[in-house]
Amino acid sequence: MAIKTFEYCSLFYLNQWLEYDMSFCDALAKGDRSKKLDTLRKAGNFYKVARNLPSIYEEEKRVERYEPVLDIIDSLDPAHFKKDPIKKIDEIKDEISEQYGKRGVLSLTTKFLWIKVKEPILIYDSQARIALGIKSEDFGSYYKKWREEFEANKTAIVDACSKLPDMYKYAANQEIGTKEHIGEIASTTWFRERVFDAYLWHKGKDA
């Protein structure tokens, strides 16, 4: 199957941002506790990671769905990851895992952290791991390879993203996805990185 182009993936992620991620990020940044918990539920379902956190562990503690996760990530900001992002992400992954029967929660952790923090979080995904040719689930190896491949493709990604403002009529939400809004977000590092995530996801899925 043909590999999706960066142009395709830039529009794919733009529409995902407008339909899902933008509201997730806004809610975790500005919402009250109830709104944040509701957002984690929605994000968990959208990213298909909800099954990694069986609700039985929350029921035993008599807490709301995703409340242990929110307690761990709610106070985090980019400064917490500046020194050693891999180590910090691993620490948070272990904290979440401890609350849910010591299950594997790397993918879930990185997805929720990205919604909360964006840069310098990289999302771990099994399809992306396949696309990168990483055989183990070691996050350090994944992170390093992801960065290397992003830099190798950065010029093409930037070029694809620069074309997005002229494609605003293809935006899923044109009320928010104006030419100006698209131009603003498409020039950010975090948006370009998510375009590369989309590229890797499609590549791994079709492998």
N, C-alpha and C positions, 0 to 999 in steps of 0.2 A: 504494500500500500504506500502511496506517495506521502512523503513527510510534509506536514503543514509548514507554510512559509512564515517568516516573522511578521509579514504584513497581515496574514490571516490571524496569527496569534495575538497581534496587537489589538485588532478589532474584537477578537474573542474575549480578551481580558477586559477591554474597555466596557463591554456590555456586562460582564460579570461584576465589575466594579460598580456600575450604575445600578444594577439590579440587586446586588447582595452585599458586597464587601464594604461599600461606602456607608451603608446604614449600620452594618456591624461595627465598623470602626468608630463612627460617631456615637453610637450608644455606649460603647465601652469607655469612651473618652468623656462623655458629658451626661450620660443617663444616671438615674437613681439606681439603687441596688436592685429593685424589682425589674427595671428595664434591662440592666446588665445580665441578670440571670436568664431572662427571656431571650436575650440576644445569644447567649451561650447555647441555649437549647436550639435555637434556629440555626446557628452556625454549625453546631454538632451534627445536625441532620443534613444540612447542605453539603458539608464536607465528608459526610458518611463516616464519622468517627465516634458517633454516640455509642455504638456497641462496645467500644473499648472501655467504657466506664459503666459497668453494671449498676443499676440503681439500687440494688440490694445493699450496697455499702453505705449509701446515703440514708436508706430507710433504717438501717441499724443505728446510725448516728442521729436520726430524727432531724435531718436537715433537708433543705430544698434541693431539687435537681441542680447539679453543678455548683452548689454553694461551696464545697471544699476547693474547687478549682478557682472560683472567684476570690476566695480568701487568700489564695497563693499569688494570683497575678494582678490583683486590683491596684496595688500600690507601685507597680513596676513602671519604669520609664526607660528611654534609650540609654541613659547614663549607667544603668545597672549592667549593661552589656558591652560597655565601651572597652574595658580592659581585656576581657577574655570571653567573647560571646559563646564559644563552644562549651566552655566549662560552666558558664552560668546557665545556659539552656539545659545542660545535663543535670545540673543541680535542681532546677525547677521540675524537670521531667521526673526525677526521683521523688520529689516532694509530692507530686500529683499521684504517682504510682503507689506511694505508701498509703494514700487515702483510699485506694481502690484495689486492695488485695495484691499489690506489687505486680500489676499487669504491665505489659508493654504499651507505653503511651507516647512514644517519641513523635509520631506523626501528629497526633492530637495536640500535644504540647506546642509544637512549632506553629501549628495553624492558629491556635488560640493566642499565642504570643505575638504572631504577626498582626493579628487583628488589634491587639492591645498596643503594640509598640512600633510595628513596621520595621524600619531599619534599626539595627543590622541583622534582624532575624532572617534566616533562610528556612523555608518550609521543606521539611523532609517528606517525601512521597515515594511510595514503592515504584510507581511508574517512572518517575524521574530517576530513581536509582538505577533502574534497568537501562534507561536511555544513556546514563552516564557510564555504564559498564562497571558499576560498583557491585561486587558480589556479596559483600558482608553488609550488615546493618550498622556498621561503625559510623557514628555521626561525624566524627572528626575527618575521616576519609571522604565522606560525602560532601562535607562543607568545603574542603580544600578543592576537590574536583569540580564542584559546582562553580566556585569562584574562578577557577582557571578557564573553564569553558565559557563562562559569561564574558570574561575579558577578551577571549579569543573571538567572540561573536558580537562584541559591544558595538562596533561601528554599524553593522547591519541592523542591530536592534534599535539603535538610536535613529537610524534612517527610517525604519519602518514606523516608529513612534512619531516622528516629525510629520508624517503624512496624515496622521489621524485627524487633526483639526479640520481638514478639508473633506473628511468623511462623516462629519457630524450628523448628516441626514440618515446615516445607517445606525445611529446610536439607539439603544433600546429605550432610553428615556431622554427625549429631546428637550424636555422642559429643563432638566438639570444638565444634560449633556450638550450644552451649547458649545459653539466653536471656541469660545474663550475658556470655558471650564476644561474642555478636552486639551487645549493647548497648554494650560497650566499644569495639569496632572501628568500629561504625556512627557513632560520635560524633567520629571523627578526621577531620581535613582530608583526609588521603591517601585514605581510603576514599571519601569523598564525591567527590573528584576522579576516582577510578576509576569511580564510578557515572556521572559525566558522560562519561567515555571510552566507556563501554558505550552510553550514549545516542547519542553522536555516531557510533559505529561502526555501530549499527543504522540510524540515519538516513542515513548515507552509503551504506551497503550497499543500502538500499531506494530510493535516489534514482534 
